[in-house]
Amino acid sequence: MTIRILVADDDPHIREVICFALGKAGMSTAAVANGAAALDEFARRAPDLVVLDVGMPEVDGLEVCRQIRRSSEVPILFLSARDEEIDRILGLEMGGDDYVTKPFSPRELVARVNVILRRVRPAAPEPAAEPISHGRLSLDPSRRRAAFGEQALSLTAVEFGMLKGLLAKPMHVLTRAELMRASHAGNIHVADRTIDSHIRNIRAKLAEAGAAEAIETVHGVGFRLGACL
């Protein structure tokens, strides 16, 4: 089945470049010029991934992401002309899976899209993978489900990969590099601040389920699951 990508950017040249690059990679694209059109297209034909410009007029990319996240965990890759750390963190904390700064290499963007899609649809399925748990926290890799007690956790593909890495070695400290390898396929560079943003997202979702202290920070090293779950 052809992968469907929704591309939302108010710059027609950027839309053309992205759609051409994704098309060469065998993906189907739908391109829109503003946030309102992005939401309409998303509702009309749910894509497999959204490439979303942050700085669109009227309804910006962050608001589009906020509305999509009300009902869907579809992967979102943000584009932005700004390289401010606060912008990257805000986009990721709102539920984005990755963040690319303009100007960008079309080849790198396609690579990042493929990395995200491999997390959502692994090239090598794991039908025999056993569920893993630590205390009341559980994760089923085969069904891509996670829960704390009876409360299901709605995780993005990156968050699922990170939590799986932590659960695979409970009480062991995982460095940011190890968490990156657990959640990002391929040789894609991911900044430490990006890892931290995803960890904050996971913590927030665990806190809503009643496990506010589930992930401990080991300063100067990384993160681990807490003893009392």
Buried (B, 14 or more C-beta within 10 A) or exposed (E): EEBBBBBBBBBEEBBEBBBEBBEEBEBBBBBBBBBBBBBEBBEEEBBBBBBBBBBBEEBBBBBBBEBBBEEBBBBBBBBBEEEEEEBBBBBBBBBBBBBBBBEBEBEEBBBBBBBBBBBBEBEEEEEEEEBBBBBBBBBBBEEBBBBBEEBEBBBBBBBBBBBBBBBBBBEEBBBBEBBBBBBBBEEBEBEEEBBBBBBBBBBEBBBEBEBEEBBEEEEEEBBBBBEEB
